[in-house]
């Protein structure tokens, strides 16, 4: 029999964590353990984690600045399982068979290194009763900067032991990890394309998108930071402006402007988000 641990990174996630944990509880295939890696939450996060009998690890913020990879590596290092499901606290799984489908897919082929889910924050786009989900297999030939998603990804612990998440980059640890396997072992990943994950991040802002595109374009997939891609964002902004969709126009304009700036004046401290455009 296989074993499965779930890893959840939290910081003041009390308003979303219960929904995530309850959806895991309702799965047809249940994990042996849920590990919460918490970064000094001051709300009800730890109370809910205790209620759902999660194992809580404290991120050593007194020693290290927060880093997504370090938090994941800490959690997975304490996992005692064959498989690890990484899921964000603001993600939930409406369909009870989701984890089973992910495990079945990963078990098909040892050369498949990660299984992830498409997401949606619109409930009407998530059919919780779907019977046969479909997806896309990705490898080095069709990788376009997104090969897995650590808001909900299933991997083998043995693969993580061979290549841990990279701690010298501030984000995009998931894309770096799968790109490593695609390059060194001609491996692949699989993404269920029908939205199987509900996604509602209350702390989202454009700074995170800028950080992710800049990091991925600098370290993993250079076309993200190409002038063609950046000016493509300006073109999209103009298109939305002509359609009087001002919010989307402003978003793409700010995104393109920030990336153009960082292309020629890179931020000094990649581990900090102090250089990013804020909300």
Secondary structure, DSSP 4 states (H G I P E B T S, - for coil): ---EEEEEEESS-HHHHHHHHHHHHT-SS--SEEEEEES---SSHHHHHHHTT-EEEE--TTTS---HHHHHHHHHHT--SSEEEEE-TTEE--STTHHHHHHHHHTT-TTEEEEEEEEES-GGG--TT-SS--EEEE-TTT--S-S--TTEEEEEHHHHHHSPPPTTSSS-HHHHHHHHHHHHH--EEEEEEEEEEEE--TT--HHHHHHHHHHHHHHT-GGGGSHHHHHHHHHHHHHHHHTT-HHHHHHHHHHHHHHHHHHHS--S-TT--TTSPP-
